[in-house]
Amino acid sequence: MSTLIERIISDHSRGRARPNDIVDVDIDARVARDFGGANVVKNVREFGLGIDDPERTFFTFDCNPGGSDQKYATNQQLCREFAREWGIKVYDIDRGIGTHIAIDDGLVRPGGTFVSTDSHANIMGAICAFGQGMGDVDIASAFSDGKVWFKVPPTVRIRLEGKPGPLATAKDVTLAMLGDLGASGLLGFAAETCGRYVDKTSLSDRITIASMCTEMGGIINLFAPNDRVLEELGLTSGAVESLRPDEGAPYERTLSIDIQDLGPMVSRPGHPEDVIPVSDVKETKIGSAFIGSCTNGRYEDMLEAAGVLKGNEVAPGVVLKIVPSTREVWERCLKEGLLEIFMEAGALIGNAGCAGCAAGQIGQNGPGETTISTGNRNYKGKQGKGSVYLASPATVAASALAGYITSRDSVPKAPTLFELGAGKRTEKTVLETAGGKGTVFEGRAWYIPVDNIDTDMIYHNRHLTVTDPGEMGQYTFGNLEGYEDFSKKVKEGDIVVVGRNFGAGSSRQQAVECFRSLGVSIILAGSFGAIYERNAINSAMPIMKYHDKGDWVETGDRLKVDIESGEIFNITKDIKMKGEPFSSVQMEIYGRGGLLNKNGDG
């Protein structure tokens, strides 16, 4: 007699699997995402491994579908190149969440097995398949051998008792389960969820419930297929007749969870298991709302949100971000008018993908911001630096309209607005200039004989989110070939000497501040990019143009520069040169410590 997990593992391990047995499980679909994929490739190559079956091996790029982060873009390209070598299919940045693609494209079927570098690969429980999130080493092994070792978990049976209230959705039921079981209630167990409510659930409902098994500590939450789900998968009941637990199957225990008359629920920030009714936190002001993720990014979730948003507008000052799970869901929303509803309501619609659960995508929030989200996790820092409540698409949509947390039956006629202050001047913080207020600088030369050094070479755009000038110095010249270690070698008071058109490119102020952070006293160049020159002058960073006179300087030479007279003296080589002295405007701004230091007391 076998539970569902035992039956599936037995079918894929050529033997009868029992709890706590360690068996080799044949894997039908082996997947690496852009998150972790590059390390999988690295492991395969470094250990001289091959690919067991390219037709059952896949890459899914869902963490950063815009390729907007340099590191993600690099990892994605590495995986693409590896995929070409071995003939592996890539579901690229235009396709969406890998686990959903695996279900919709039939990479895994009921009774099948699936592994991925995704902790929510156990979503496969929704279709009664084995799914596991695994690390880079495990997935590399699965790529190479087509199987993984696995310890068969004991099974807990969960019976949902009663009928939820009319406003409750599958997400509310899931949160109720999480609140009842806690963060470790299923730790080390597989689960089978059943009951009259479950019998009527759709594929979308089951995906929502199965996805949050991870937050309950569980291995997987399996659902015996019903006709509705099989029809959605394009299968007949005869194809999966065996996917039922045996009578008298050896469950570790059976749990009952009461969902009778359940209403809208919400999970409080920091702990997904800290679940309470929405009414307990009603009218909590929010700054943003997010609808999407592998838990609530299906078409049915989008439809649920559209039903609340139609004909209404998001509250002023609130940002609503909506991200369908896959390209197919996105296209269906477009075809059936849901995207129009979202846009008319004032929502931002993103590329299909993981969105708010992955850093760098829409869905992230800032310090002090309160977000209500349909995601599966609200750990501190997971979705940004603010606080995150978890709820259903209907509750999130209703809250976006109200401007505060509420359920869809309690959206006010007029939204709550942010309180506006009168505004007042803040106490200013003035940055000290690298060379103080003096007009003569003496120091060691750093000679970089390169023209057209642009701002990306000086300070790469991957670091543009850094706002503390003190942190910027470490990235100086990090993208200039041959000078990547500049920040480790430069000393306070050094003088940087470069070629023509220094600072070409963007308007980023960081390309100036990084030198100040390192204590560079002055930058000499044949000429400067126009924006760069203004940025340096306005922040009181000493710069000066010099008139090229051949080989007048080498790294290590001792230089003396007078910005008032424009005189440059190479003490080491006994060479005098003429540069362009500070203009009166430049000197005036420099003297008071920068353009914004109006009182000149910096």
C-alpha positions as CSV (number, residue, x, y, z in Angstrom):
1,M,0.0,0.0,0.0
2,S,1.4,3.4,-1.1
3,T,0.8,7.1,-0.6
4,L,1.0,9.3,-3.7
5,I,4.6,10.3,-3.2
6,E,5.6,6.7,-2.6
7,R,3.8,5.6,-5.8
8,I,5.5,8.2,-8.0
9,I,9.0,7.6,-6.6
10,S,8.5,3.9,-6.8
11,D,7.6,4.2,-10.5
12,H,10.8,6.2,-11.1
13,S,13.2,4.2,-9.0
14,R,12.6,0.6,-10.2
15,G,11.6,-0.5,-6.7
16,R,9.1,-0.2,-3.9
17,A,9.8,3.1,-2.1
18,R,9.0,3.4,1.6
19,P,9.5,6.3,4.0
20,N,13.1,7.1,4.8
21,D,14.4,4.8,2.0
22,I,17.2,6.5,0.0
23,V,16.7,5.8,-3.7
24,D,17.9,7.0,-7.1
25,V,15.0,8.7,-8.8
26,D,14.9,9.0,-12.6
27,I,14.0,12.6,-13.5
28,D,11.7,13.3,-16.4
29,A,12.5,17.1,-16.7
30,R,15.8,18.7,-15.4
31,V,15.7,22.5,-15.3
32,A,18.2,25.2,-14.4
33,R,17.0,28.8,-14.2
34,D,19.0,32.0,-14.8
35,F,19.3,32.0,-11.0
36,G,21.8,29.2,-10.4
37,G,22.0,28.1,-14.1
38,A,25.5,29.5,-14.6
39,N,26.8,27.6,-11.6
40,V,25.2,24.4,-13.0
41,V,27.0,25.0,-16.2
42,K,30.2,25.7,-14.3
43,N,29.9,22.4,-12.3
44,V,29.2,20.4,-15.5
45,R,32.3,21.8,-17.2
46,E,34.7,21.7,-14.2
47,F,33.9,18.1,-13.4
48,G,34.1,17.0,-17.1
49,L,30.4,15.9,-17.1
50,G,28.1,15.4,-20.1
51,I,24.4,15.7,-20.6
52,D,22.3,12.5,-20.1
53,D,19.4,13.5,-22.4
54,P,19.3,17.0,-23.9
55,E,15.7,16.5,-24.9
56,R,14.7,16.3,-21.2
57,T,17.1,19.1,-20.1
58,F,16.0,22.7,-20.1
59,F,16.9,26.3,-19.1
60,T,14.2,28.7,-18.0
61,F,15.0,32.4,-17.6
62,D,12.4,33.8,-15.2
63,C,14.2,35.6,-12.4
64,N,15.3,38.5,-14.5
65,P,13.2,38.4,-17.8
66,G,14.4,41.8,-18.8
67,G,18.1,40.8,-18.6
68,S,18.4,44.2,-16.9
69,D,21.0,43.2,-14.4
70,Q,24.5,42.8,-15.7
71,K,25.2,39.7,-13.6
72,Y,21.9,38.0,-14.7
73,A,22.6,39.0,-18.3
74,T,26.0,37.3,-18.1
75,N,24.6,34.2,-16.5
76,Q,21.9,34.0,-19.1
77,Q,24.3,34.3,-22.0
78,L,26.6,31.6,-20.4
79,C,23.6,29.3,-20.3
80,R,22.6,30.1,-23.9
81,E,26.1,29.2,-25.1
82,F,26.1,26.0,-23.2
83,A,22.6,25.1,-24.5
84,R,23.9,25.5,-28.1
85,E,26.8,23.2,-27.4
86,W,24.5,20.4,-26.2
87,G,21.2,21.1,-28.1
88,I,19.3,22.0,-24.9
89,K,16.1,24.0,-25.2
90,V,16.1,27.4,-23.6
91,Y,12.9,29.1,-22.5
92,D,14.3,32.5,-22.8
93,I,13.5,35.8,-21.1
94,D,10.3,36.2,-23.2
95,R,8.5,33.1,-21.8
96,G,7.9,33.5,-18.1
97,I,8.0,31.3,-14.9
98,G,9.7,28.0,-15.5
99,T,7.5,25.8,-13.3
100,H,4.4,27.1,-15.0
101,I,5.9,26.5,-18.5
102,A,6.8,23.0,-17.4
103,I,3.1,22.3,-16.6
104,D,1.6,24.2,-19.6
105,D,4.1,22.8,-22.2
106,G,3.9,19.2,-20.8
107,L,7.5,18.9,-19.8
108,V,6.2,17.0,-16.8
109,R,2.8,15.2,-16.6
110,P,0.9,13.7,-13.7
111,G,2.9,11.0,-12.1
112,G,6.1,12.5,-13.5
113,T,9.3,13.9,-11.9
114,F,10.8,17.3,-12.1
115,V,13.8,19.1,-10.5
116,S,14.8,22.8,-10.9
117,T,17.0,25.4,-9.2
118,D,13.7,26.8,-7.8
119,S,12.5,26.2,-4.3
120,H,8.9,26.3,-5.5
121,A,9.4,23.4,-8.0
122,N,7.1,21.5,-5.7
123,I,4.3,23.4,-7.5
124,M,4.2,20.1,-9.5
125,G,2.2,18.7,-6.7
126,A,-0.7,20.6,-8.2
127,I,-0.7,18.1,-11.1
128,C,0.2,15.1,-8.9
129,A,3.8,15.1,-10.0
130,F,7.1,15.0,-8.0
131,G,8.8,18.4,-8.1
132,Q,11.8,19.5,-6.1
133,G,13.9,22.6,-5.8
134,M,17.6,21.7,-5.6
135,G,21.0,23.4,-5.5
136,D,23.5,23.8,-8.3
137,V,25.4,20.6,-7.5
138,D,22.2,18.5,-7.5
139,I,21.0,19.9,-10.8
140,A,24.4,19.5,-12.4
141,S,24.2,15.8,-11.4
142,A,20.7,15.5,-12.8
143,F,21.8,17.1,-16.1
144,S,24.6,14.5,-16.3
145,D,23.1,11.4,-14.8
146,G,19.4,11.9,-15.5
147,K,18.6,11.0,-11.9
148,V,19.1,12.1,-8.3
149,W,19.3,10.4,-5.0
150,F,16.4,11.1,-2.7
151,K,15.2,10.2,0.8
152,V,11.5,9.2,0.5
153,P,9.5,11.4,2.9
154,P,6.7,10.2,5.1
155,T,3.3,11.5,4.2
156,V,0.8,13.7,6.1
157,R,-2.8,13.8,4.9
158,I,-4.5,17.2,5.2
159,R,-8.3,17.3,5.1
160,L,-9.9,20.6,4.4
161,E,-13.2,20.7,6.3
162,G,-16.1,22.9,5.4
163,K,-17.0,25.5,2.7
164,P,-15.2,28.8,2.6
165,G,-17.2,32.1,2.5
166,P,-18.1,33.8,-0.8
167,L,-15.2,36.2,-0.7
168,A,-12.5,33.5,0.0
169,T,-10.2,32.4,-2.8
170,A,-7.6,29.6,-3.0
171,K,-5.0,32.1,-1.7
172,D,-7.1,32.7,1.4
173,V,-7.4,28.9,1.9
174,T,-3.6,28.6,1.5
175,L,-2.9,31.3,4.0
176,A,-5.4,29.6,6.5
177,M,-3.5,26.4,6.1
178,L,-0.2,28.2,6.6
179,G,-1.5,29.9,9.7
180,D,-2.7,26.6,11.1
181,L,0.4,24.6,10.3
182,G,3.1,27.3,10.8
183,A,6.4,27.7,9.1
184,S,7.5,24.1,10.0
185,G,4.3,22.2,10.3
186,L,5.1,20.1,7.3
187,L,8.9,20.0,7.8
188,G,10.3,16.9,6.2
189,F,7.0,15.6,5.1
190,A,5.1,15.2,1.8
191,A,1.4,16.1,2.1
192,E,-1.7,15.0,0.3
193,T,-4.6,17.6,0.5
194,C,-8.1,16.4,0.1
195,G,-11.7,17.2,1.0
196,R,-14.9,18.4,-0.8
197,Y,-13.4,21.8,-1.4
198,V,-10.3,20.3,-3.0
199,D,-12.4,18.1,-5.3
200,K,-13.8,21.2,-7.0
201,T,-10.6,23.2,-7.4
202,S,-9.1,24.2,-10.7
203,L,-5.4,23.9,-11.8
204,S,-4.8,27.5,-10.9
205,D,-6.3,26.9,-7.4
206,R,-4.0,23.9,-6.8
207,I,-1.0,25.7,-8.1
208,T,-1.6,28.4,-5.5
209,I,-2.0,25.9,-2.6
210,A,0.9,23.7,-3.8
211,S,3.3,26.6,-4.2
212,M,3.2,27.6,-0.5
213,C,4.0,24.1,0.8
214,T,7.6,25.4,0.8
215,E,6.6,28.1,3.4
216,M,5.1,25.4,5.5
217,G,8.4,23.5,5.5
218,G,7.1,20.7,3.4
219,I,8.7,18.6,0.7
220,I,5.6,18.7,-1.6
221,N,1.8,18.9,-1.4
222,L,0.2,16.5,-3.8
223,F,-3.4,16.5,-5.2
224,A,-5.0,13.5,-6.7
225,P,-6.1,14.6,-10.2
226,N,-9.8,15.5,-10.8
227,D,-11.5,15.7,-14.1
228,R,-11.4,19.5,-14.2
229,V,-7.6,19.6,-13.9
230,L,-7.1,16.7,-16.3
231,E,-9.2,18.6,-18.9
232,E,-7.1,21.7,-18.4
233,L,-4.0,19.6,-19.0
234,G,-5.5,18.0,-22.1
235,L,-5.6,14.5,-20.6
236,T,-8.3,11.9,-19.9
237,S,-8.9,10.2,-16.6
238,G,-7.9,6.9,-18.1
239,A,-4.3,8.2,-18.6
240,V,-3.8,8.6,-14.9
241,E,-6.1,6.1,-13.2
242,S,-3.3,4.8,-11.0
243,L,-2.7,8.2,-9.4
244,R,-4.7,7.6,-6.3
245,P,-3.4,6.7,-2.8
246,D,-4.1,3.1,-1.8
247,E,-6.8,2.3,0.7
248,G,-5.0,2.0,4.0
249,A,-1.9,3.8,2.8
250,P,0.5,4.4,5.7
251,Y,0.1,8.1,6.6
252,E,2.2,9.6,9.3
253,R,-0.9,11.4,10.6
254,T,-4.1,13.0,9.3
255,L,-4.8,16.6,10.0
256,S,-8.1,18.5,9.6
257,I,-8.2,22.2,8.9
258,D,-11.5,24.1,9.3
259,I,-12.2,26.5,6.4
260,Q,-15.9,26.8,7.0
261,D,-17.0,30.4,6.2
262,L,-13.4,31.4,5.8
263,G,-13.1,35.1,4.7
264,P,-10.2,37.1,3.1
265,M,-6.9,36.5,4.9
266,V,-3.6,38.4,5.1
267,S,-0.1,37.5,6.2
268,R,1.7,40.1,8.2
269,P,5.2,41.4,7.3
270,G,8.2,39.2,8.0
271,H,6.5,35.9,8.5
272,P,4.3,34.2,5.9
273,E,2.8,32.1,8.7
274,D,1.6,35.1,10.7
275,V,-1.9,35.0,9.2
276,I,-4.9,36.9,10.4
277,P,-8.2,38.1,8.8
278,V,-8.0,41.1,6.6
279,S,-10.4,42.9,8.9
280,D,-7.8,42.8,11.7
281,V,-5.5,45.1,9.7
282,K,-8.1,46.9,7.7
283,E,-7.2,50.5,6.7
284,T,-3.4,50.0,7.1
285,K,-2.0,52.5,4.6
286,I,-0.1,51.1,1.6
287,G,2.3,52.6,-0.9
288,S,2.3,49.8,-3.4
289,A,0.6,46.6,-4.5
290,F,1.8,43.7,-6.5
291,I,-0.1,40.9,-8.3
292,G,1.8,38.0,-9.8
293,S,4.5,35.4,-8.8
294,C,4.4,31.6,-9.2
295,T,1.7,31.6,-6.6
296,N,-0.8,34.0,-8.2
297,G,0.2,34.8,-11.7
298,R,-2.2,32.6,-13.6
299,Y,-4.9,33.8,-15.9
300,E,-7.6,33.1,-13.3
301,D,-5.6,35.4,-10.9
302,M,-5.5,38.1,-13.4
303,L,-9.2,37.7,-14.1
304,E,-9.9,37.9,-10.3
305,A,-8.0,41.2,-10.1
306,A,-9.6,42.6,-13.2
307,G,-13.0,42.0,-11.7
308,V,-12.2,44.3,-8.9
309,L,-10.3,46.9,-10.9
310,K,-12.7,47.3,-13.8
311,G,-14.0,50.9,-14.1
312,N,-11.9,52.1,-11.1
313,E,-8.6,53.8,-10.6
314,V,-5.7,53.0,-8.3
315,A,-5.5,55.4,-5.3
316,P,-3.3,58.5,-5.8
317,G,0.2,57.8,-4.6
318,V,-0.2,54.0,-4.8
319,V,1.7,52.0,-7.4
320,L,0.0,48.8,-8.6
321,K,2.4,46.4,-10.4
322,I,1.0,43.4,-12.3
323,V,3.1,40.6,-13.8
324,P,1.5,37.6,-15.5
325,S,3.3,34.3,-14.9
326,T,3.9,33.3,-18.6
327,R,3.8,34.8,-22.1
328,E,0.7,32.8,-22.8
329,V,-1.1,34.3,-19.8
330,W,0.1,37.7,-20.9
331,E,-1.2,37.2,-24.4
332,R,-4.6,35.9,-23.2
333,C,-4.9,38.9,-20.9
334,L,-4.2,41.1,-23.9
335,K,-6.7,39.3,-26.2
336,E,-9.5,39.3,-23.7
337,G,-9.1,42.9,-22.6
338,L,-7.7,42.5,-19.1
339,L,-4.6,44.5,-19.9
340,E,-6.7,47.4,-21.0
341,I,-8.6,47.2,-17.6
342,F,-5.3,47.2,-15.8
343,M,-3.9,50.1,-17.7
344,E,-7.1,52.2,-17.4
345,A,-6.9,51.6,-13.6
346,G,-3.4,53.0,-13.6
347,A,-1.4,49.8,-13.1
348,L,2.1,49.0,-14.4
349,I,2.3,45.8,-16.4
350,G,5.6,43.9,-16.5
351,N,7.2,41.2,-18.6
352,A,6.1,37.6,-17.7
353,G,8.3,36.2,-15.0
354,C,8.9,36.0,-11.2
355,A,8.9,39.8,-10.7
356,G,8.6,40.8,-7.1
357,C,10.1,37.6,-5.7
358,A,13.4,38.3,-7.5
359,A,15.6,41.3,-6.8
360,G,15.9,43.8,-9.6
361,Q,12.4,43.4,-11.0
362,I,9.2,45.3,-10.6
363,G,7.6,44.4,-7.3
364,Q,10.4,45.6,-5.1
365,N,9.8,48.3,-2.5
366,G,11.9,50.9,-0.7
367,P,12.6,51.7,2.9
368,G,9.5,52.7,4.8
369,E,7.2,51.5,2.0
370,T,4.3,49.2,2.8
371,T,3.3,46.7,0.0
372,I,0.5,44.2,-0.3
373,S,1.5,41.4,-2.5
374,T,0.2,38.1,-3.9
375,G,3.6,36.5,-3.6
376,N,4.5,33.6,-1.4
377,R,7.1,35.1,0.8
378,N,7.4,38.3,2.8
379,Y,10.6,37.7,4.7
380,K,12.5,40.9,5.6
381,G,14.4,42.1,2.6
382,K,12.9,39.5,0.2
383,Q,10.9,42.0,-1.8
384,G,12.8,45.1,-1.0
385,K,13.5,47.2,2.1
386,G,10.0,47.9,3.1
387,S,7.3,45.8,4.7
388,V,5.1,43.3,2.8
389,Y,1.7,41.8,3.5
390,L,0.6,38.7,1.6
391,A,-3.0,38.4,0.3
392,S,-5.1,37.2,-2.6
393,P,-5.3,39.0,-6.0
394,A,-8.8,40.3,-5.1
395,T,-7.6,41.7,-1.8
396,V,-4.5,43.3,-3.4
397,A,-6.6,44.9,-6.1
398,A,-9.1,46.2,-3.6
399,S,-6.4,47.6,-1.4
400,A,-4.8,49.3,-4.4
401,L,-8.0,51.1,-5.1
402,A,-8.7,52.0,-1.4
403,G,-5.1,53.1,-0.7
404,Y,-5.2,50.9,2.4
405,I,-5.6,47.2,3.1
406,T,-9.2,46.1,2.6
407,S,-11.3,43.3,1.1
408,R,-13.1,43.6,-2.3
409,D,-16.5,44.1,-0.6
410,S,-15.2,47.2,1.3
411,V,-13.7,49.4,-1.3
412,P,-14.6,53.0,-0.4
413,K,-16.0,55.5,-2.9
414,A,-13.1,57.8,-2.3
415,P,-9.6,56.4,-1.6
416,T,-7.5,57.4,1.4
417,L,-4.6,59.7,0.4
418,F,-1.2,60.2,1.9
419,E,-0.9,63.0,4.4
420,L,1.1,65.9,2.9
421,G,3.4,67.9,5.1
422,A,4.3,71.6,4.7
423,G,7.9,70.8,4.0
424,K,10.9,72.3,5.7
425,R,14.6,72.7,5.1
426,T,16.6,69.9,6.4
427,E,19.9,70.3,8.2
428,K,22.5,70.1,5.5
429,T,25.4,67.7,5.3
430,V,28.4,69.1,3.4
431,L,31.0,66.7,1.9
432,E,34.5,67.8,2.3
433,T,36.4,68.4,-0.9
434,A,39.3,66.0,-1.6
435,G,42.0,68.7,-1.3
436,G,40.4,70.9,1.3
437,K,40.0,74.6,0.2
438,G,43.6,75.1,-0.9
439,T,44.4,75.9,-4.5
440,V,47.7,74.1,-4.7
441,F,47.9,70.2,-4.8
442,E,51.0,68.1,-4.5
443,G,50.9,64.3,-4.9
444,R,51.8,61.1,-6.7
445,A,50.7,60.8,-10.3
446,W,48.5,58.1,-11.6
447,Y,49.0,58.3,-15.4
448,I,46.4,56.5,-17.5
449,P,47.3,57.3,-21.2
450,V,43.8,56.5,-22.6
451,D,41.5,58.9,-24.5
452,N,37.7,58.7,-24.4
453,I,37.4,57.1,-21.0
454,D,33.6,57.0,-20.6
455,T,31.5,57.1,-17.4
456,D,30.8,53.3,-17.7
457,M,34.5,52.7,-17.6
458,I,34.9,55.0,-14.6
459,Y,31.8,53.8,-12.7
460,H,29.8,51.0,-14.2
461,N,26.0,51.2,-14.3
462,R,25.6,48.0,-12.2
463,H,26.5,50.2,-9.2
464,L,24.2,53.1,-9.8
465,T,21.9,52.2,-7.0
466,V,24.7,53.1,-4.5
467,T,23.8,56.4,-2.8
468,D,26.5,56.7,-0.1
469,P,29.5,58.5,-1.7
470,G,31.7,56.7,0.8
471,E,30.9,53.4,-0.8
472,M,31.5,54.5,-4.4
473,G,35.3,54.6,-4.4
474,Q,35.7,50.8,-4.4
475,Y,34.1,50.7,-7.9
476,T,36.3,53.3,-9.5
477,F,37.7,52.2,-12.9
478,G,36.2,48.8,-12.3
479,N,35.2,48.6,-16.0
480,L,38.4,50.0,-17.4
481,E,40.6,47.3,-18.8
482,G,43.9,47.1,-17.0
483,Y,42.8,49.3,-14.2
484,E,40.2,47.2,-12.4
485,D,42.3,47.2,-9.2
486,F,42.8,51.0,-9.2
487,S,40.8,51.5,-6.0
488,K,43.0,49.1,-4.1
489,K,46.2,50.8,-5.2
490,V,45.4,54.5,-5.2
491,K,46.4,56.6,-2.1
492,E,44.8,59.6,-0.7
493,G,46.2,62.8,-2.3
494,D,47.1,61.1,-5.6
495,I,46.7,63.0,-8.8
496,V,45.0,61.3,-11.7
497,V,46.3,62.2,-15.2
498,V,44.3,61.0,-18.2
499,G,43.9,61.6,-21.9
500,R,41.3,63.5,-23.9
501,N,37.5,63.5,-23.5
502,F,37.6,62.1,-20.0
503,G,34.1,61.3,-18.6
504,A,32.3,61.0,-21.9
505,G,28.9,59.3,-21.8
506,S,26.3,59.5,-19.1
507,S,25.4,62.1,-16.6
508,R,26.0,59.9,-13.6
509,Q,27.4,61.9,-10.6
510,Q,28.9,58.8,-9.2
511,A,31.7,59.0,-11.8
512,V,32.9,62.1,-9.9
513,E,32.1,61.2,-6.4
514,C,34.0,57.9,-6.6
515,F,37.3,59.9,-6.9
516,R,36.4,62.0,-3.9
517,S,35.6,58.9,-2.0
518,L,39.1,57.6,-2.6
519,G,40.7,61.0,-1.7
520,V,42.1,61.7,-5.1
521,S,43.1,65.4,-4.9
522,I,42.7,66.5,-8.6
523,I,42.1,65.0,-12.0
524,L,44.1,66.4,-15.0
525,A,42.9,65.6,-18.5
526,G,43.5,66.8,-22.1
527,S,39.8,67.6,-22.1
528,F,36.6,66.5,-20.3
529,G,33.2,65.4,-21.3
530,A,30.8,68.4,-21.1
531,I,28.5,66.9,-18.5
532,Y,31.3,65.4,-16.5
533,E,33.1,68.8,-16.3
534,R,29.9,70.4,-15.0
535,N,29.4,67.6,-12.4
536,A,32.9,67.9,-11.1
537,I,32.7,71.7,-10.9
538,N,29.3,71.6,-9.1
539,S,30.5,69.2,-6.5
540,A,33.8,71.0,-5.9
541,M,35.9,68.2,-7.2
542,P,39.1,69.8,-8.6
543,I,39.7,69.1,-12.3
544,M,41.9,70.9,-14.8
545,K,42.7,70.6,-18.5
546,Y,46.4,70.4,-19.5
547,H,48.0,71.1,-22.8
548,D,49.7,67.9,-24.0
549,K,53.4,68.2,-24.2
550,G,54.4,64.6,-25.0
551,D,55.9,62.2,-22.4
552,W,55.8,64.6,-19.5
553,V,54.5,62.3,-16.8
554,E,54.6,58.7,-15.6
555,T,52.8,56.9,-12.8
556,G,54.7,57.6,-9.6
557,D,56.0,61.0,-10.6
558,R,55.6,63.7,-8.0
559,L,53.3,66.5,-9.3
560,K,52.4,70.0,-8.1
561,V,49.3,71.7,-9.5
562,D,48.1,75.2,-8.9
563,I,44.4,75.6,-10.0
564,E,44.5,79.4,-9.6
565,S,47.4,80.0,-11.9
566,G,47.0,76.8,-14.1
567,E,50.7,75.9,-13.5
568,I,51.6,72.2,-13.5
569,F,55.1,71.1,-12.3
570,N,56.4,67.6,-12.5
571,I,58.8,67.7,-9.6
572,T,60.3,64.3,-10.5
573,K,61.2,65.2,-14.1
574,D,61.6,68.9,-13.5
575,I,59.1,69.7,-16.3
576,K,56.8,72.7,-16.1
577,M,53.5,72.8,-18.1
578,K,50.6,75.1,-18.4
579,G,47.0,74.1,-17.8
580,E,43.7,76.0,-17.8
581,P,43.3,77.8,-14.4
582,F,39.9,77.7,-12.7
583,S,37.4,80.2,-14.1
584,S,35.9,82.8,-11.7
585,V,32.7,80.8,-11.5
586,Q,34.5,77.5,-11.0
587,M,36.6,79.1,-8.2
588,E,33.6,80.6,-6.5
589,I,31.8,77.2,-6.5
590,Y,34.9,75.4,-5.3
591,G,35.6,77.9,-2.6
592,R,32.2,77.5,-1.0
593,G,32.4,73.7,-1.2
594,G,29.9,73.0,-4.1
595,L,27.0,74.5,-5.9
596,L,24.4,73.5,-3.3
597,N,26.4,74.8,-0.4
598,K,24.8,78.2,-0.6
599,N,26.2,79.6,2.7
600,G,29.8,78.7,1.8
601,D,30.5,77.2,5.1
602,G,31.5,73.7,3.8
